[in-house]
Amino acid sequence: MNRILQVVGISLIIGTAFGFYFYFTNLNRNVILIYNSILSSVSIGSLMMLFIYQRQVVLRGIRLESLRLLVMMLLLVIAAILGTELAHGLREVVLFHREFHFTNNQNIYFLNIIIVFVTGIPIYQQEVWKEHTQVRIQKQQFELLQLKQLQTQTELEMLRAKINPHFLYNVHNAIAGLIYAAPEQAEQMVLLLSKFFRFTLNKTSNTFHTVQEEVEISQTYLQLQQIRFGERLQTHWAMAPDCPNEQLPSFILQPLVENAVKYSVEQVPGPGKIAVCIYKDHDWLVLQVADEGPDFKEPLPYGFGLQSILDKLNLLYPDQYTFTLHHHPHKYVQIRLYSPAN
């Protein structure tokens, strides 16, 4: 709509300017001269701009720029001739109520073709330049998006490649201590550790896991810790029926569980309970890990586990997640991920 108004406005200005020129340079000074000039300018200008703006319909498949310009010049000639005849026909039929006849005035054709070339070719070149500029901008935006996605993927790969050394140190120490005292438990621990690493190696390239996969990884980790702590470690799992197939960032639940073990069972001499609750709250997937250890320190020391979670959430869920710590009435960590049903 803006282009149409722009074309009509420019044509009116040009037509009016030529009309007054013809009016004041003609001895008769007939107002019809102004009317003729405006009508011709609007007719020819509208056809000229129609051909320029819809040039891709005709120029599709023509790659050579010089040939495209040649075809465009031919279209401008057609616009000048058709516009001249259209203006002449409207003037004869509407204004004078006479029968339509072709102009057959070569001087008018020639003049209008010159005017169309002088105005149309620069406009065409400008439109081509704008088109090429837009293509370059879109290409640069696409390349920038690809670089950003590659950077995000690289950062995620770096996060997935890390394994908490604190966890490995404790498990290896526990296995070493059980080899002579309880070889069967040591063997079971080695098998569980192998299963845990099989999870991490087989799924390390996945950006997202299902909730069920995350639960299996975390349960394997807790089974390892169960051998270490025995009856001191008590666990409780609660998962809503609509959650197992929900998608979430890979290896996001296990660090929460590991953090609960580290700051509760390892620091409390008596029994320690860890409760994991997963459910949907409308369009939000909620992960909740509670423990009976001391309150969270202020400010919270973000070790590798929690920091890796926050890094992943910032990359994959910018402004679409919450990470909160609760002390009362119970101590727990809660992550809410925006996960609409569709």
C-alpha positions as a LaTeX table, in Angstrom:
\begin{tabular}{lrrr}
\hline
Residue & $x$ (\AA) & $y$ (\AA) & $z$ (\AA) \\
\hline
Met1 & 0.00 & 0.00 & 0.00 \\
Asn2 & 2.83 & 2.42 & 0.81 \\
Arg3 & 4.46 & 1.71 & $-2.56$ \\
Ile4 & 1.20 & 2.42 & $-4.41$ \\
Leu5 & 0.74 & 5.73 & $-2.61$ \\
Gln6 & 4.37 & 6.61 & $-3.25$ \\
Val7 & 4.07 & 5.88 & $-6.99$ \\
Val8 & 0.83 & 7.84 & $-7.34$ \\
Gly9 & 2.26 & 10.75 & $-5.36$ \\
Ile10 & 5.46 & 10.94 & $-7.43$ \\
Ser11 & 3.49 & 10.60 & $-10.68$ \\
Leu12 & 1.15 & 13.41 & $-9.64$ \\
Ile13 & 4.09 & 15.68 & $-8.83$ \\
Ile14 & 5.85 & 14.94 & $-12.14$ \\
Gly15 & 2.61 & 15.23 & $-14.12$ \\
Thr16 & 1.68 & 18.50 & $-12.46$ \\
Ala17 & 5.15 & 19.94 & $-13.08$ \\
Phe18 & 5.05 & 19.03 & $-16.79$ \\
Gly19 & 1.43 & 20.19 & $-17.01$ \\
Phe20 & 2.22 & 23.67 & $-15.74$ \\
Tyr21 & 5.26 & 23.79 & $-18.02$ \\
Phe22 & 3.11 & 23.03 & $-21.07$ \\
Tyr23 & 0.42 & 25.40 & $-19.81$ \\
Phe24 & 2.71 & 28.42 & $-19.47$ \\
Thr25 & 4.71 & 27.71 & $-22.64$ \\
Asn26 & 1.60 & 27.24 & $-24.78$ \\
Leu27 & $-0.11$ & 30.30 & $-26.22$ \\
Asn28 & $-3.60$ & 28.88 & $-25.68$ \\
Arg29 & $-2.98$ & 28.11 & $-22.00$ \\
Asn30 & $-5.70$ & 25.50 & $-21.85$ \\
Val31 & $-6.25$ & 23.71 & $-18.51$ \\
Ile32 & $-6.67$ & 20.50 & $-20.50$ \\
Leu33 & $-2.87$ & 20.52 & $-20.90$ \\
Ile34 & $-2.41$ & 20.12 & $-17.14$ \\
Tyr35 & $-5.07$ & 17.38 & $-17.04$ \\
Asn36 & $-3.43$ & 15.51 & $-19.94$ \\
Ser37 & $-0.01$ & 15.71 & $-18.35$ \\
Ile38 & $-1.21$ & 14.44 & $-14.94$ \\
Leu39 & $-3.24$ & 11.62 & $-16.52$ \\
Ser40 & $-0.31$ & 10.53 & $-18.71$ \\
Ser41 & 2.14 & 10.70 & $-15.82$ \\
Val42 & $-0.05$ & 8.62 & $-13.49$ \\
Ser43 & $-0.83$ & 6.03 & $-16.20$ \\
Ile44 & 2.74 & 5.63 & $-17.40$ \\
Gly45 & 4.25 & 5.88 & $-13.90$ \\
Ser46 & 1.90 & 3.25 & $-12.48$ \\
Leu47 & 2.70 & 0.78 & $-15.28$ \\
Met48 & 6.41 & 1.54 & $-15.00$ \\
Met49 & 6.47 & 0.87 & $-11.26$ \\
Leu50 & 4.28 & $-2.22$ & $-11.69$ \\
Phe51 & 6.88 & $-3.70$ & $-14.07$ \\
Ile52 & 9.74 & $-2.72$ & $-11.76$ \\
Tyr53 & 8.19 & $-4.09$ & $-8.55$ \\
Gln54 & 6.95 & $-7.28$ & $-10.26$ \\
Arg55 & 10.12 & $-7.76$ & $-12.34$ \\
Gln56 & 10.86 & $-11.19$ & $-10.83$ \\
Val57 & 7.85 & $-12.65$ & $-12.66$ \\
Val58 & 9.49 & $-11.85$ & $-16.02$ \\
Leu59 & 13.16 & $-11.96$ & $-15.03$ \\
Arg60 & 12.97 & $-15.29$ & $-13.22$ \\
Gly61 & 15.60 & $-17.61$ & $-14.67$ \\
Ile62 & 17.65 & $-14.81$ & $-16.26$ \\
Arg63 & 20.97 & $-14.73$ & $-14.37$ \\
Leu64 & 23.07 & $-12.40$ & $-16.54$ \\
Glu65 & 22.66 & $-8.88$ & $-15.12$ \\
Ser66 & 23.16 & $-7.12$ & $-18.47$ \\
Leu67 & 20.43 & $-9.26$ & $-20.05$ \\
Arg68 & 18.12 & $-8.54$ & $-17.11$ \\
Leu69 & 18.68 & $-4.80$ & $-17.64$ \\
Leu70 & 17.96 & $-5.16$ & $-21.36$ \\
Val71 & 14.68 & $-6.98$ & $-20.67$ \\
Met72 & 13.79 & $-4.33$ & $-18.09$ \\
Met73 & 14.38 & $-1.56$ & $-20.64$ \\
Leu74 & 12.05 & $-3.35$ & $-23.04$ \\
Leu75 & 9.41 & $-3.50$ & $-20.29$ \\
Leu76 & 9.84 & 0.22 & $-19.69$ \\
Val77 & 9.24 & 0.90 & $-23.40$ \\
Ile78 & 6.06 & $-1.19$ & $-23.20$ \\
Ala79 & 5.00 & 0.74 & $-20.08$ \\
Ala80 & 5.53 & 4.06 & $-21.86$ \\
Ile81 & 3.50 & 3.02 & $-24.93$ \\
Leu82 & 0.67 & 1.36 & $-22.99$ \\
Gly83 & 0.55 & 4.24 & $-20.50$ \\
Thr84 & 0.37 & 6.75 & $-23.33$ \\
Glu85 & $-2.51$ & 4.89 & $-24.98$ \\
Leu86 & $-4.29$ & 4.41 & $-21.65$ \\
Ala87 & $-4.11$ & 8.12 & $-20.86$ \\
His88 & $-5.21$ & 8.99 & $-24.39$ \\
Gly89 & $-8.14$ & 6.57 & $-24.20$ \\
Leu90 & $-9.33$ & 7.90 & $-20.84$ \\
Arg91 & $-9.10$ & 11.45 & $-22.10$ \\
Glu92 & $-11.02$ & 10.72 & $-25.30$ \\
Val93 & $-13.72$ & 8.50 & $-23.82$ \\
Val94 & $-14.24$ & 10.04 & $-20.36$ \\
Leu95 & $-13.49$ & 13.71 & $-20.94$ \\
Phe96 & $-14.59$ & 14.28 & $-24.54$ \\
His97 & $-17.00$ & 11.33 & $-24.92$ \\
Arg98 & $-15.44$ & 10.40 & $-28.24$ \\
Glu99 & $-14.66$ & 7.02 & $-29.76$ \\
Phe100 & $-11.26$ & 5.62 & $-28.86$ \\
His101 & $-8.48$ & 5.71 & $-31.46$ \\
Phe102 & $-4.78$ & 4.97 & $-31.04$ \\
Thr103 & $-2.56$ & 8.00 & $-30.64$ \\
Asn104 & $-0.19$ & 7.17 & $-33.52$ \\
Asn105 & 1.97 & 10.11 & $-32.46$ \\
Gln106 & 5.60 & 9.05 & $-32.58$ \\
Asn107 & 6.78 & 12.26 & $-30.92$ \\
Ile108 & 4.67 & 11.58 & $-27.82$ \\
Tyr109 & 5.84 & 7.95 & $-27.75$ \\
Phe110 & 9.46 & 9.04 & $-28.03$ \\
Leu111 & 9.13 & 11.73 & $-25.34$ \\
Asn112 & 7.41 & 9.38 & $-22.90$ \\
Ile113 & 9.97 & 6.62 & $-23.53$ \\
Ile114 & 12.80 & 9.08 & $-22.77$ \\
Ile115 & 11.05 & 10.17 & $-19.55$ \\
Val116 & 10.48 & 6.54 & $-18.53$ \\
Phe117 & 14.14 & 5.68 & $-19.15$ \\
Val118 & 15.38 & 8.72 & $-17.22$ \\
Thr119 & 13.19 & 7.92 & $-14.20$ \\
Gly120 & 12.69 & 4.15 & $-14.44$ \\
Ile121 & 16.25 & 2.88 & $-14.93$ \\
Pro122 & 17.63 & 4.61 & $-11.77$ \\
Ile123 & 14.64 & 3.32 & $-9.78$ \\
Tyr124 & 15.24 & $-0.20$ & $-11.15$ \\
Gln125 & 18.95 & $-0.03$ & $-10.27$ \\
Gln126 & 18.08 & 1.18 & $-6.78$ \\
Glu127 & 15.61 & $-1.69$ & $-6.30$ \\
Val128 & 18.23 & $-4.21$ & $-7.48$ \\
Trp129 & 20.77 & $-2.73$ & $-5.07$ \\
Lys130 & 18.27 & $-2.93$ & $-2.20$ \\
Glu131 & 17.50 & $-6.54$ & $-3.15$ \\
His132 & 21.18 & $-7.52$ & $-3.17$ \\
Thr133 & 21.73 & $-5.68$ & 0.11 \\
Gln134 & 18.80 & $-7.53$ & 1.69 \\
Val135 & 20.17 & $-10.87$ & 0.46 \\
Arg136 & 23.59 & $-10.05$ & 1.95 \\
Ile137 & 22.01 & $-9.02$ & 5.25 \\
Gln138 & 19.94 & $-12.23$ & 5.40 \\
Lys139 & 23.03 & $-14.29$ & 4.58 \\
Gln140 & 25.01 & $-12.55$ & 7.33 \\
Gln141 & 22.15 & $-13.06$ & 9.80 \\
Phe142 & 21.97 & $-16.75$ & 8.87 \\
Glu143 & 25.74 & $-17.15$ & 9.28 \\
Leu144 & 25.57 & $-15.34$ & 12.63 \\
Leu145 & 22.76 & $-17.65$ & 13.75 \\
Gln146 & 24.80 & $-20.68$ & 12.68 \\
Leu147 & 27.81 & $-19.40$ & 14.63 \\
Lys148 & 25.64 & $-18.81$ & 17.69 \\
Gln149 & 24.17 & $-22.32$ & 17.46 \\
Leu150 & 27.67 & $-23.76$ & 17.01 \\
Gln151 & 28.88 & $-21.83$ & 20.05 \\
Thr152 & 25.93 & $-23.08$ & 22.10 \\
Gln153 & 26.55 & $-26.65$ & 20.95 \\
Thr154 & 30.26 & $-26.35$ & 21.77 \\
Glu155 & 29.52 & $-25.03$ & 25.25 \\
Leu156 & 27.08 & $-27.87$ & 25.85 \\
Glu157 & 29.64 & $-30.43$ & 24.68 \\
Met158 & 32.19 & $-28.96$ & 27.08 \\
Leu159 & 29.69 & $-29.22$ & 29.93 \\
Arg160 & 28.83 & $-32.82$ & 29.07 \\
Ala161 & 32.50 & $-33.77$ & 28.85 \\
Lys162 & 33.11 & $-32.85$ & 32.49 \\
Ile163 & 32.77 & $-35.38$ & 35.30 \\
Asn164 & 32.76 & $-34.27$ & 38.91 \\
Pro165 & 36.14 & $-35.37$ & 40.36 \\
His166 & 34.65 & $-35.30$ & 43.88 \\
Phe167 & 32.25 & $-38.09$ & 42.90 \\
Leu168 & 34.98 & $-40.24$ & 41.30 \\
Tyr169 & 37.31 & $-39.77$ & 44.26 \\
Asn170 & 34.68 & $-40.91$ & 46.79 \\
Val171 & 33.53 & $-43.90$ & 44.71 \\
His172 & 37.07 & $-45.14$ & 44.10 \\
Asn173 & 37.90 & $-44.80$ & 47.78 \\
Ala174 & 34.74 & $-46.71$ & 48.70 \\
Ile175 & 35.59 & $-49.51$ & 46.24 \\
Ala176 & 39.15 & $-49.71$ & 47.56 \\
Gly177 & 37.84 & $-49.99$ & 51.13 \\
Leu178 & 35.36 & $-52.73$ & 50.23 \\
Ile179 & 37.66 & $-54.96$ & 48.18 \\
Tyr180 & 38.86 & $-56.86$ & 51.28 \\
Ala181 & 36.10 & $-56.10$ & 53.78 \\
Ala182 & 33.12 & $-56.81$ & 51.49 \\
Pro183 & 34.25 & $-58.00$ & 48.03 \\
Glu184 & 30.68 & $-58.67$ & 46.87 \\
Gln185 & 29.71 & $-55.08$ & 47.59 \\
Ala186 & 32.88 & $-53.86$ & 45.88 \\
Glu187 & 31.96 & $-55.92$ & 42.81 \\
Gln188 & 28.41 & $-54.56$ & 42.87 \\
Met189 & 29.78 & $-51.04$ & 43.15 \\
Val190 & 32.08 & $-51.56$ & 40.16 \\
Leu191 & 29.14 & $-52.86$ & 38.10 \\
Leu192 & 26.99 & $-49.88$ & 39.10 \\
Leu193 & 29.83 & $-47.50$ & 38.28 \\
Ser194 & 30.18 & $-49.19$ & 34.89 \\
Lys195 & 26.43 & $-48.79$ & 34.35 \\
Phe196 & 26.63 & $-45.13$ & 35.34 \\
Phe197 & 29.46 & $-44.45$ & 32.89 \\
Arg198 & 27.59 & $-46.38$ & 30.19 \\
Phe199 & 24.70 & $-43.95$ & 30.68 \\
Thr200 & 26.99 & $-40.94$ & 30.38 \\
Leu201 & 28.94 & $-42.26$ & 27.39 \\
Asn202 & 25.96 & $-43.53$ & 25.39 \\
Lys203 & 23.87 & $-40.42$ & 25.94 \\
Thr204 & 26.58 & $-37.78$ & 26.12 \\
Ser205 & 25.76 & $-36.44$ & 22.64 \\
Asn206 & 22.10 & $-35.87$ & 23.50 \\
Thr207 & 21.20 & $-32.31$ & 24.40 \\
Phe208 & 17.91 & $-33.47$ & 25.91 \\
His209 & 16.81 & $-36.55$ & 27.83 \\
Thr210 & 13.42 & $-37.79$ & 28.83 \\
Val211 & 12.53 & $-37.51$ & 32.50 \\
Gln212 & 12.59 & $-41.31$ & 32.70 \\
Glu213 & 16.20 & $-41.39$ & 31.46 \\
Glu214 & 17.23 & $-38.73$ & 33.96 \\
Val215 & 15.57 & $-40.69$ & 36.76 \\
Glu216 & 17.40 & $-43.90$ & 35.78 \\
Ile217 & 20.76 & $-42.10$ & 35.75 \\
Ser218 & 20.08 & $-40.53$ & 39.15 \\
Gln219 & 18.83 & $-43.79$ & 40.65 \\
Thr220 & 22.00 & $-45.56$ & 39.49 \\
Tyr221 & 24.04 & $-42.84$ & 41.17 \\
Leu222 & 22.06 & $-43.24$ & 44.42 \\
Gln223 & 22.51 & $-47.03$ & 44.31 \\
Leu224 & 26.25 & $-46.41$ & 44.27 \\
Gln225 & 25.93 & $-44.11$ & 47.26 \\
Gln226 & 23.64 & $-46.61$ & 49.00 \\
Ile227 & 26.55 & $-49.08$ & 49.11 \\
Arg228 & 28.79 & $-46.37$ & 50.58 \\
Phe229 & 26.39 & $-45.19$ & 53.28 \\
Gly230 & 24.25 & $-48.27$ & 53.82 \\
Glu231 & 21.09 & $-47.65$ & 55.86 \\
Arg232 & 22.15 & $-44.09$ & 56.56 \\
Leu233 & 20.97 & $-43.10$ & 53.07 \\
Gln234 & 17.20 & $-43.21$ & 52.62 \\
Thr235 & 15.60 & $-42.27$ & 49.31 \\
His236 & 12.08 & $-41.53$ & 48.17 \\
Trp237 & 10.91 & $-41.04$ & 44.58 \\
Ala238 & 7.63 & $-39.51$ & 43.38 \\
Met239 & 6.92 & $-38.89$ & 39.70 \\
Ala240 & 3.58 & $-37.88$ & 38.19 \\
Pro241 & 2.22 & $-40.22$ & 35.47 \\
Asp242 & 2.38 & $-37.50$ & 32.79 \\
Cys243 & 6.11 & $-36.81$ & 33.30 \\
Pro244 & 8.23 & $-39.81$ & 32.14 \\
Asn245 & 8.31 & $-38.75$ & 28.47 \\
Glu246 & 8.79 & $-35.04$ & 29.10 \\
Gln247 & 12.02 & $-33.60$ & 27.66 \\
Leu248 & 14.58 & $-31.75$ & 29.77 \\
Pro249 & 18.29 & $-30.86$ & 29.48 \\
Ser250 & 20.56 & $-33.89$ & 29.80 \\
Phe251 & 22.24 & $-34.61$ & 33.15 \\
Ile252 & 20.34 & $-31.95$ & 35.04 \\
Leu253 & 18.74 & $-34.09$ & 37.76 \\
Gln254 & 21.77 & $-36.14$ & 38.81 \\
Pro255 & 23.85 & $-33.10$ & 39.93 \\
Leu256 & 20.93 & $-32.02$ & 42.16 \\
Val257 & 20.83 & $-35.47$ & 43.75 \\
Glu258 & 24.62 & $-35.52$ & 44.08 \\
Asn259 & 24.54 & $-32.10$ & 45.74 \\
Ala260 & 21.93 & $-33.35$ & 48.22 \\
Val261 & 24.16 & $-36.32$ & 49.13 \\
Lys262 & 27.23 & $-34.12$ & 49.47 \\
Tyr263 & 25.64 & $-31.52$ & 51.74 \\
Ser264 & 23.33 & $-33.75$ & 53.78 \\
Val265 & 24.28 & $-37.42$ & 54.20 \\
Glu266 & 28.03 & $-36.74$ & 54.09 \\
Gln267 & 27.71 & $-34.01$ & 56.72 \\
Val268 & 25.09 & $-35.56$ & 59.04 \\
Pro269 & 26.21 & $-38.44$ & 61.32 \\
Gly270 & 22.77 & $-40.05$ & 61.49 \\
Pro271 & 20.37 & $-41.18$ & 58.78 \\
Gly272 & 19.74 & $-38.80$ & 55.91 \\
Lys273 & 16.74 & $-38.81$ & 53.64 \\
Ile274 & 16.70 & $-37.58$ & 50.03 \\
Ala275 & 13.34 & $-37.12$ & 48.32 \\
Val276 & 12.92 & $-36.49$ & 44.60 \\
Cys277 & 9.60 & $-35.19$ & 43.31 \\
Ile278 & 8.77 & $-34.56$ & 39.63 \\
Tyr279 & 5.45 & $-33.20$ & 38.40 \\
Lys280 & 3.75 & $-30.82$ & 35.95 \\
Asp281 & 2.32 & $-27.48$ & 37.05 \\
His282 & 0.27 & $-26.36$ & 34.04 \\
Asp283 & 2.90 & $-25.58$ & 31.37 \\
Trp284 & 5.83 & $-26.00$ & 33.75 \\
Leu285 & 7.86 & $-29.13$ & 34.47 \\
Val286 & 8.94 & $-29.10$ & 38.11 \\
Leu287 & 11.97 & $-30.95$ & 39.54 \\
Gln288 & 12.30 & $-30.93$ & 43.31 \\
Val289 & 15.09 & $-32.51$ & 45.37 \\
Ala290 & 14.79 & $-32.33$ & 49.16 \\
Asp291 & 17.22 & $-33.41$ & 51.87 \\
Glu292 & 17.53 & $-33.19$ & 55.66 \\
Gly293 & 20.96 & $-31.59$ & 55.78 \\
Pro294 & 21.93 & $-28.13$ & 57.10 \\
Asp295 & 20.38 & $-25.06$ & 55.51 \\
Phe296 & 21.91 & $-23.74$ & 52.32 \\
Lys297 & 24.78 & $-21.37$ & 52.88 \\
Glu298 & 24.36 & $-17.75$ & 51.87 \\
Pro299 & 25.63 & $-17.03$ & 49.30 \\
Leu300 & 25.32 & $-20.52$ & 47.88 \\
Pro301 & 28.70 & $-21.98$ & 46.84 \\
Tyr302 & 28.11 & $-22.92$ & 43.21 \\
Gly303 & 30.33 & $-25.93$ & 42.68 \\
Phe304 & 30.62 & $-27.79$ & 39.39 \\
Gly305 & 27.26 & $-29.55$ & 39.74 \\
Leu306 & 24.99 & $-26.57$ & 40.31 \\
Gln307 & 27.02 & $-24.34$ & 37.99 \\
Ser308 & 26.72 & $-26.86$ & 35.14 \\
Ile309 & 22.94 & $-26.90$ & 35.65 \\
Leu310 & 22.70 & $-23.11$ & 35.52 \\
Asp311 & 24.94 & $-22.95$ & 32.45 \\
Lys312 & 22.75 & $-25.43$ & 30.59 \\
Leu313 & 19.53 & $-23.69$ & 31.60 \\
Asn314 & 20.87 & $-20.31$ & 30.49 \\
Leu315 & 21.80 & $-21.79$ & 27.11 \\
Leu316 & 18.67 & $-23.85$ & 26.50 \\
Tyr317 & 15.95 & $-22.06$ & 28.49 \\
Pro318 & 16.83 & $-18.34$ & 28.54 \\
Asp319 & 14.11 & $-16.54$ & 30.56 \\
Gln320 & 12.05 & $-19.75$ & 30.63 \\
Tyr321 & 13.16 & $-21.37$ & 33.87 \\
Thr322 & 13.41 & $-20.72$ & 37.59 \\
Phe323 & 16.01 & $-22.08$ & 40.02 \\
Thr324 & 15.09 & $-21.58$ & 43.67 \\
Leu325 & 16.33 & $-22.73$ & 47.08 \\
His326 & 13.88 & $-23.30$ & 49.93 \\
His327 & 14.66 & $-23.64$ & 53.65 \\
His328 & 11.30 & $-23.71$ & 55.41 \\
Pro329 & 9.24 & $-25.64$ & 56.22 \\
His330 & 11.46 & $-28.13$ & 54.35 \\
Lys331 & 14.82 & $-27.78$ & 52.65 \\
Tyr332 & 14.76 & $-28.44$ & 48.91 \\
Val333 & 16.00 & $-27.25$ & 45.54 \\
Gln334 & 13.42 & $-26.61$ & 42.84 \\
Ile335 & 13.81 & $-26.16$ & 39.09 \\
Arg336 & 10.84 & $-25.12$ & 36.96 \\
Leu337 & 11.15 & $-25.48$ & 33.17 \\
Tyr338 & 8.65 & $-23.98$ & 30.76 \\
Ser339 & 7.34 & $-27.04$ & 28.91 \\
Pro340 & 3.98 & $-26.42$ & 27.19 \\
Ala341 & 1.96 & $-29.43$ & 26.14 \\
Asn342 & 2.34 & $-28.70$ & 22.41 \\
\hline
\end{tabular}
